[in-house]
Amino acid sequence: MPRQVCILRFSRMMALFMWFPFCAIAQEPQDAPTLRPGDNPSILFVASAPGTEKDESGKPALASLDPVAFFVGSEIRGCATAHPAPGEDYVPKATIQTLNRAYTAGRRYPLWWGGAPWGEAEAVNSCIDGSDGDYLDLVGCFRLHPDSANHAAPADFKGTVWTGKAAGASHTALRVKANSEERAILLRAASAVYAAHHVRVAPASIHAGIVWKVQLQTRHTALAGSSLVQLASAKPKTFYSYRIFLVIEESNGSYAPVLTHFHRATIPLESIADLPKPGEVLDEENDADKEVFLDNFPLFPSETDAITSEHTYYESWSYSIYRRNGTNYQLIYTGCGGGT
């Protein structure tokens, strides 16, 4: 599963299918370097609506922008140093200074959602949490302003902000929850991918979260979702947990995987007196890597939309960026985020 390279607080219609499961498997990227003094990067953020949260005064909370990655020319930079030298900070001062400039009150950035413009994000202030010397959050507090074609952001809104050169959309916005037929298509696809990893499971036995229907390129529908299978191992009182982050794309009436990221965790049951009941989901605790689809965005000019995902681990989180390479997506970066 992805290494937690930038966790910032270290103290604490039944369609047919074409299957090419192994060539679509994401490969782990190398650790990204951090910003250096003098860098003037473009920043990729995930924008999140506040939902029903309240601030300390009881008023509705502001939206947040959380950095995903920095881009200096063609190079990707992360937020934190995975293995700092003695006396070196995990989060360089250049990172904090760059973000605080981006969070200057009144600054506005184009806000995207579903691969197309959605509105603007207006900076209110920096909300970086580093009061005790360790950085738990690197977010800025913002207001989200939809354009004339959109309504106020729903509670579960997750969009994209890019501070670099203006991007051009190749298709209209599309991001809706899949219907039951589309969900069944993704589950059958997941079953085939699990089988390629020697995990035999019927689609009906797969646990799945939200399945999103999106467009990564014009005139091609894609389905994106995450699934979970937990099976007993040959070792007594031990289960294996298998997770797949999967994107399949339609072409000429058939769906094929374009992104497959496979995670496996071991769950010892020494402290559990009874074996789990059928269908029960066990807690993976420290080994959890729950990866979900966030958004797609034309990050690289003249290419199919890049895909961003969010990993949540035990009390921490990070983000991944996938870039199209031929017919499949390649994992090029995992980092930023935060946690204990």
Secondary structure by P-SEA (a helix, b strand, c coil): cccccccccccccbbbbbbcccccbbbbbccccccccccbbbbbbbbbcccccccccccbbbbbbbbcccccccccccccccccccccccccaaaaaaaaaaacccbbbbbbccccccbbbbbccccccccccccccbbbbbbbbbccccccccccccbbbbcccbbbbccccccccccaaaaaaaaaaaaaaaaaaccccccccccccbbbbbbccccbbbbbbcbbbbbbcccccbbbbbbbbbbbbbcccbbbbcbbbbbbbbbbcccccccccccbbbbbccccccccccccccccccccbbbbbbbbcccccbbbbbbbcccccccccccccccc
